Amino acid sequence: MRLRQIQAFTLAEVLVTLMIIGVIAAMTIPTLQQNTRNNEMVAGCLKAYSTLSQAIDRMKPDYGPVGYGTKWNDAATFWMGEKKDYREGFVSNLNIVKACLPNEKGCNWSGVPKQLGGRNHTNSYDGYQYNVRTTDGMSINYSAGDCGVDKGVSAERIGKGSLGRFLVDVNGDRGPNRFGYDMFFFCVIRGDGVVPAGTDNNSASCVKGGTGIDCAAKVIKEKKIDIKNSN
């Protein structure tokens, strides 16, 4: 009886194939992971913009047009209402875990955030001005009247009246806590409401080696984060 020959791979061929697959995986998986993480940050930036804008819009029936009236211009009243009990004001329109007053810690990320280019920033923001941590993991810092042309907002727009600025870390304390990647600035302008940083100068610092302070408008417009800019 004649035996039938079976075609099969040798052990060496199998090992070579597995090596090739391993090399390809090592080359592609980090890129896929980075792209996934970038997409999460983009979604976070978009959500932050929506969350801030909706909260401000909900204040209008009681506070009036944005920026017109004492309720808007007093930081404490803006943050937690005239009675300072959080029953009205900005925070009342968020789903929160904790709200913090100036010099009170525990609502914000820990440590000093980094600029887009990798350098440390000068302020940790923990306990700085007003802060809140939301149920979906965002940390929001508010500072009254602290929105200048460095945020990429034109002098003309700021001339309408800068009520303050938000700094949002879209994933809270998880890192990398870097401007233009998971941390974004938004201004509150009289009559205009919430304006993403970079709206009027096309995000000039949102480049490789830049501060990343005015990246919000660029990320919202392009719906992406350039990987080269997050190194």
Secondary structure as UniProt FT lines:
FT   HELIX           11..63
FT   TURN            66..67
FT   HELIX           70..73
FT   HELIX           75..80
FT   TURN            81..84
FT   HELIX           91..93
FT   STRAND          96..100
FT   TURN            102..103
FT   TURN            116..117
FT   TURN            126..127
FT   STRAND          130..134
FT   TURN            135..136
FT   STRAND          139..144
FT   HELIX           149..151
FT   HELIX           155..160
FT   STRAND          162..169
FT   TURN            170..171
FT   HELIX           172..174
FT   STRAND          178..179
FT   TURN            180..182
FT   STRAND          183..189
FT   TURN            190..192
FT   STRAND          193..196
FT   TURN            197..202
FT   TURN            204..205
FT   TURN            208..209
FT   TURN            213..214
FT   HELIX           216..222
FT   HELIX           227..230
//
